[in-house]
Amino acid sequence: MKQKLLTLGLLLAVLLAFSLPKATAQPVVVAVDLGHGESNKYLNYIMGNITFVTWKVITGPINASQLKGVDILLLGQPTVAFSPDEMTAIKNWLASGNKVLYVAGDSDYGPGQKTIQQINDLLAAIGTKLRLEHGAVYSDNPDVTAKAYYRMLTFVEPDADPLLRTDLIKRDVTLPVLMHGPGCVVWVDAQGKYHDPVKETFPGLFRLVWAHKSYMGDNTPPTPYVYDLMAYGKGTGDHDFVMYAAEYWTDKNVLIVVAGESLYGDYEPAWASVYYGVPLDGPTFVTNLFRWWVYVVTELPNQKTLQQLSASISNLNSAVNSQSSSIQSLSSNVNSLKSSLDSLNSKVAQLSSALDSLSGTVNTLLIISAVEALLIIVALALIFLRKPKTQTSETQVKS
């Protein structure tokens, strides 16, 4: 039985190995949207340095034709609203699976409020829980700013996940990353209630970049969804905010990343390596993000299959061990039964011996009884033969 189960396990391993998704033959395609009022500041630097992907720039409306063959789509701080058809095209593109969508927002300063609303409309349309807060993250602490309260120094501190390899984002990053006049990320549940991702999470949420020692600012209506100014505004103490967050859809292998500022096109994008004399790890961080996204669309499906294979083999081993335990228990029961049978055989032999002895005794008694009966008969015969003749006979003789 154990040998059969092990053979079955090896067969399962071979079948699953052959069923692994094949790695993408062509480089991953990254499409950058410049058709919704986005700036292209630093984009050429990013495209010139990140050469392990194929780049595509979209300058017109986003549709199925533009998204064909695209693996990663970047929407960097759009200032023009997406049409319903464009939202549907993006949603359908995500539904095909193995995709990464990056959406960058802004604070609510100036025209940024319009950008926040347009992005939140898109996020709602595609079905993610992530949203941008209607506010701005500021700090008066020089340790987390580049010489101005709105030039935020943020910190790459991703939630750990070995399978999703969030550690790739942090690799070689030791310095902060600039977010110039940023907003932050919140999330909404199915009932429309907004939540603080610092304190509340949900399955599939990954917090990637943080602001520390900060407060919430409110420049234009509406007021913030989550961070009430009485509790989080200026002068209320030091607070943490999530500046980059991701939602992962495991069934589709889709990753949606939302940020409070952009990698490119911002007043001073995240690519910056130094700002107002403050050294930054922007280029390393941005490059790490792309390496992580490439991992998600190319290698993660294989890793998930291997994880399933490992779980199947583990379950099979458990079944083998369970069967082995059952066999050992059965063997023990058989040995116990054999011992009982041996004991019973011994007792039967003893009884047989006793019966044989009793039988001999009975035979002896029968012989003795027979002899005794014979002797009694002989004695009776002798007594009968010796009996005297009657008186009448004697008288008759004398006459």
Secondary structure, 3 states (H helix, E strand, C coil): CHHHHHHHHHHHHHHHHHCCCCCCCCCCEEEEECCCCCCCCCHHHHHHHCCCCEEEEECCCCCHHHHCCCCEEEEECCCCCCCHHHHHHHHHHHHCCCEEEEEECCCCCCCHHHHHHHHHHHHHHHCCCEEECCCEEECCCHHHECCCCCEEEEEECCCCCCCCCCHHHHCCCCCCEEEECCCCEEEECCCCCEECCCCCCCCCEEEEEEEEEEEEECCCCCCCCCCCHHHHCCCCCCEEEEEEEEEEECCCCEEEEEECCCCCCCCCCCCCCEECCEECCHHHHHHHHHHHHHHHHHCHHHHHHHHHHHHHHHHHHHHHHHHHHHHHHHHHHHHHHHHHHHHHHHHHHHHHHHHHHHHHHHHHHHHHHHHHHHHHHHHHHHHHHCCCCCHHHHHHHHC
